[in-house]
Amino acid sequence: GKINVSYNCLDRHLTTWRKNKAALIWQGEPEEDSRTYTYVELHREVCKFANVLKRKGIRKGDRVCLYMPMIPEIAIAMLACTRIGAIHSIVFGGYSAESLRKRIKDSEAKMLITADGSLRKGKPMPLKGKADSVLGRCRSIKSVIVCKRANINVKMNKRRDYWWHEEMKDASPFCKAVEMDAEDPLFILYTSGTTGTPKGVLHTTGGYLVYVYQTTKWVFDLKDDDTYWCTADVGWITGHSYIVYGPLANGATSLMFE
């Protein structure tokens, strides 16, 4: 049997009435700042970014590090990685630059996806600037994709750094999901490091998806007219499982709050 997580979270619903159902509702920190993606719209954005990843040389088995705020682009990047068989490693946006470096080095990530900054209690907090302070010691990183969120001025390395919105402009909205084996790696998530060196926990494709699908369905008793909110940050395993993969595999409407 072959499986793909992105296919199960998106494509599977496009042949049903759910294709025009809200998949992801995002509420930004400013009250007037919100976005809604239907399943067909989210599928389109994921396919486009999957093609951006491929254009930058990311292939099945490559590691991609995500150091981002709680914005829809982080979910899009996760699903795009799984679509082409790349292994994502999310580093919580509140972690230090040194914490980011350790995780990039250990996973030998080939790409970093980040943002100019994040909003915390109304204040812009730098992310790209923090990443830049350690990227010189991260030799595995070949390219950096930067999403514009906090309107912070950042330095862009012309040979390495690319703006998300510019790369997405001419990206094709069609990208076939790669066939994966059940035991193929899906993502790496690191422990906090409070007990020493952060340890990378590897989650594989088939077992993880079955688990989050079934626990989301049974524990939260989701119905088709429910709007479901998990308050975690996507940087934690709870956020991986119950903001993105579990709800979308069930065809639910997931709320993400910045």
C-alpha positions in Angstrom: 0.0 0.0 0.0 1.1 3.6 -0.7 0.0 6.7 1.1 0.5 10.5 1.1 -0.5 12.7 4.1 -1.1 15.8 1.9 -3.4 13.7 -0.4 -5.4 12.4 2.5 -5.8 15.9 4.1 -6.7 17.7 0.9 -7.2 15.8 -2.4 -9.5 13.2 -0.9 -12.1 15.8 0.0 -12.1 17.5 -3.4 -14.3 14.8 -4.9 -17.0 15.5 -2.2 -19.1 18.4 -1.1 -16.4 19.3 1.3 -14.2 20.9 -1.5 -16.0 24.3 -0.9 -16.1 23.9 2.9 -13.8 26.0 5.1 -10.7 24.0 5.9 -8.7 26.6 7.7 -9.9 29.8 9.4 -7.1 32.0 10.5 -7.5 34.8 13.0 -4.6 37.2 13.2 -3.7 39.0 16.4 -5.2 42.3 15.0 -9.0 41.6 15.1 -9.5 42.8 11.6 -6.9 40.5 10.2 -8.3 37.1 9.2 -8.3 34.7 6.3 -10.4 31.6 5.3 -9.3 28.8 3.0 -11.7 26.3 1.6 -10.3 22.8 0.9 -10.0 23.6 -2.8 -8.2 26.9 -2.0 -5.9 25.3 0.5 -5.1 22.5 -2.0 -4.2 25.1 -4.6 -1.8 27.0 -2.2 -0.2 23.8 -1.1 0.4 22.6 -4.7 2.0 26.0 -5.6 4.3 25.9 -2.6 5.2 22.3 -3.3 6.4 23.4 -6.7 8.4 26.2 -5.2 10.1 23.7 -3.0 10.9 21.5 -6.0 12.2 24.5 -7.9 14.7 25.1 -5.1 16.0 21.6 -5.3 14.0 20.0 -2.4 13.4 16.3 -3.1 11.9 13.3 -1.2 13.9 12.7 2.0 15.4 16.2 2.2 14.9 18.0 5.5 13.2 21.4 5.6 13.2 23.6 8.8 10.3 25.8 9.6 10.8 28.8 11.9 7.6 30.7 11.6 4.8 32.5 13.4 1.2 31.2 13.6 0.1 32.2 10.1 -1.6 30.1 7.4 1.7 29.8 5.5 3.1 27.4 8.2 0.3 24.9 7.5 0.7 25.4 3.8 4.5 24.7 4.1 3.9 21.6 6.2 1.4 20.1 3.7 3.7 21.1 0.8 6.6 19.2 2.3 4.5 16.1 2.9 3.2 16.3 -0.6 6.7 15.9 -2.2 8.0 13.6 0.5 10.3 16.2 2.2 10.7 15.9 6.0 9.7 19.0 7.9 11.2 20.1 11.2 9.3 22.9 12.9 11.2 25.0 15.4 8.9 27.1 17.7 9.1 30.8 16.7 9.7 31.8 20.3 13.0 29.8 20.5 16.4 31.5 20.4 18.7 31.6 17.4 21.0 29.1 19.1 18.1 26.7 19.6 17.4 27.0 15.9 21.0 26.4 14.9 21.2 23.2 17.0 18.1 21.8 15.3 19.2 22.7 11.8 22.6 21.2 12.4 21.3 18.0 13.8 18.7 17.4 11.1 21.0 18.7 8.3 18.2 20.8 6.9 18.6 21.9 3.3 16.1 24.8 3.5 14.8 27.2 6.1 11.3 28.7 5.8 10.8 31.7 8.1 9.2 35.1 8.2 10.5 38.7 8.6 8.9 38.5 12.1 5.9 37.6 14.2 3.4 39.6 16.3 3.5 39.1 20.0 1.0 41.2 22.0 1.0 43.8 19.3 4.8 44.1 19.0 6.8 42.9 16.0 9.4 40.3 17.0 12.2 39.5 14.6 12.6 36.0 13.1 14.7 36.4 10.0 17.2 38.6 11.9 17.6 35.9 14.6 18.0 33.2 11.9 20.6 35.3 10.1 22.7 35.5 13.2 23.4 31.7 13.1 22.9 30.7 9.4 26.6 31.3 8.7 27.2 28.3 10.9 24.5 26.2 9.3 26.4 24.8 6.2 23.6 22.5 5.2 21.1 25.4 4.4 21.2 26.1 0.7 18.1 28.4 0.5 15.8 30.5 2.7 12.2 31.3 2.0 10.9 34.4 3.8 7.3 35.2 4.4 6.3 38.8 5.0 4.2 39.2 8.1 5.4 41.9 10.6 6.7 44.5 8.1 10.2 44.3 9.6 13.1 45.4 7.4 15.3 42.4 6.8 18.6 41.8 4.9 18.2 39.4 1.9 21.1 37.4 0.6 20.6 37.5 -3.1 22.2 34.0 -3.6 20.3 32.4 -0.8 17.1 34.2 0.3 13.8 34.4 -1.5 10.5 36.1 -0.7 7.5 33.7 -0.3 5.1 36.0 -2.3 7.5 36.4 -5.2 8.1 32.7 -5.5 4.4 31.9 -5.4 3.5 34.4 -8.2 4.2 32.1 -11.1 4.1 28.7 -9.3 1.9 26.1 -10.9 -1.2 25.1 -8.9 -0.8 21.4 -10.0 1.5 19.1 -8.1 1.0 15.3 -7.9 1.4 13.8 -4.4 4.4 11.5 -4.1 3.6 7.9 -3.2 5.1 7.2 0.3 5.5 3.9 2.2 3.9 3.6 5.6 7.3 3.7 7.4 8.7 6.6 5.3 9.7 9.6 7.6 7.0 12.3 7.8 8.6 14.9 10.2 11.1 15.4 12.9 10.2 17.3 16.1 12.8 18.1 18.7 12.4 18.0 22.5 12.7 21.3 24.3 16.3 20.6 25.4 15.6 21.2 29.1 17.2 17.8 29.9 20.3 18.4 27.7 20.8 18.3 24.0 17.4 18.5 22.1 16.5 15.1 20.8 14.8 14.7 17.4 11.7 12.5 17.5 11.0 11.0 14.1 7.4 10.4 13.1 6.6 8.1 10.2 3.8 8.5 7.7 1.2 5.7 8.0 0.9 5.1 11.7 1.0 8.8 12.6 -1.8 9.7 10.2 -4.0 6.8 11.4 -3.5 7.9 15.0 -4.3 11.6 14.5 -7.2 10.8 12.2 -8.8 8.4 14.7 -8.1 10.4 17.9 -9.4 13.6 16.3 -12.6 11.8 15.2 -13.3 10.0 18.5 -11.8 12.1 21.3 -13.2 15.4 19.9 -16.3 13.9 18.3 -16.2 16.1 15.3 -19.3 16.7 13.3 -19.4 18.2 9.8 -20.9 21.5 11.0 -18.4 22.0 13.8 -15.7 24.6 13.8 -12.8 23.2 15.8 -10.1 25.1 17.7 -6.9 23.7 19.1 -5.1 26.5 21.0 -1.6 25.1 20.8 1.2 26.5 18.7 1.9 24.5 15.5 5.5 24.2 16.8 4.4 21.6 19.4 3.3 18.1 18.6 -0.3 19.1 19.7 -0.3 21.7 17.0 1.0 19.4 14.3 -1.6 16.8 15.2 -4.7 18.8 16.2 -4.5 22.0 14.2 -3.3 20.6 10.9 -3.2 16.9 10.2 -6.0 15.4 12.4 -8.7 18.0 11.5 -7.9 18.1 7.8 -7.7 14.4 7.5 -11.3 14.3 8.9 -12.5 17.1 6.5 -13.1 19.4 9.5 -12.9 23.2 9.8 -9.8 24.1 11.9 -9.4 27.5 13.5 -5.8 28.8 13.8 -5.2 31.8 16.1 -2.0 33.9 15.8 
